[in-house]
């Protein structure tokens, strides 16, 4: 639904998915939300790309960003500054790689931002 944005994603048949599943089982970690374009991110990205004035010139935070799809849509739509936050270290890597793949600037923020003051 968002062909304008390219993403590195995992599927059940890829080696990264299989390796991640093994690591998740060993560590008791949650599923790799960064490895998928979640429906909410897809819908948000589609809306932003169709209505760029929503973010143009604004500072944007993609909270619980996963693979960074919504953040990338904001950057492509003219947001002045885009940050994408997630608690998963692998999500931070995915956000960074996906932003580079799409040629946009997105600052990846690692950690739980809930309760932190805005800057």
N, C-alpha and C positions, 0 to 999 in steps of 0.2 A: 504493500500500500504506500510505501515511501521509496520509490526507486531512485530518487535524487540523492539518497544517503546510502553510502556503502558501509558495511559493518563486518568486522571479524566476529563471527558467531560460531558456536559449537553445535553439532548435531549428535545424535546418539551413535552415529557410525564413525565419527572422527576420533582419532587417537587422543586428542586433548580431552574429549568428553569421557572416554574410557579411563584415562589417567586421573581426571578430576573425580570421577565416581569412586575410584579406589582410594584416593586421598580423603574424600569425604567420609567414607566408611571407617577409615582408620582414625580420623580425628573427631568424628561426631559433629562435623560442620554442616551448616545449612546448605541447600542446593545452590548451584552457581547461577544466581539470577543475572549476573553480568554476561552470561553466555547466550542470552536470548534477547530478542527484541520483544519486550513484554507488551501486551495489548494497550495498556495505558500510555506507554511511551510512544507507541506507533500512532495512537490517536492524537496525542499531544503534538508530535512532530508534524503530522499531516495538517492539523489546525494551524500551527505556527507558520508552516510554509505557505499555506493558503491565505493567511492573514498576517503578513510580516509586520504590519504596523503595531501589532500587539506587543512586540518586543523591541522594535527598532529604536536604537539610541538608549535603551535601558540596560540596567545591570540585572542579570538573571542568575538564579540559583536553581539547578536541577537537583532536587533533594532525593536521596536514595536512587541515584542515577543509573545504576546497573551498567549497561554498555554505553551510556551517554547519548543515546539517540535524540532525546529531546534537547539536550544541551547543544548538540551539533546543529539541529534545526534552528535553534535560537541564534547561534553564531552565523549561520548561512543567511539568516533573515535580518542581519544588521544590528544585533544587540551590541551595546557598547562594551560590555564585559560579561563573560559567561564563566560561571563556576559550576562544577558537577561534583557533588559530594556522595560518598558511599562509605560504609563501614568495612567493606571487604577489600583487602589488599589486591586481590585479583581483579576486582571491578575497577580499581584505580588504574591498573595496567591496561585493562580493556578500554577505558575512557580515553586514556592517553593515545593508545594505538589507533583507535577509531577516529579521534580528532585529527591526527596526522594523516590518516588515510583519506580524510575528506578535506584536507587543506585548510582547517579552521583552528582558531585559537580557543581552547577551553582549558581552564585551570582546574585540575583534579584535586579535590580536597579529601583527605583520608580521615575518617573518624566520625564519631557521633556528634552532630552539630546541635542536637536538641538542647535547648536551654542556654546555648552560647550567645553572646551579644553579636549583633550584626556589625560589620566593619564598613 
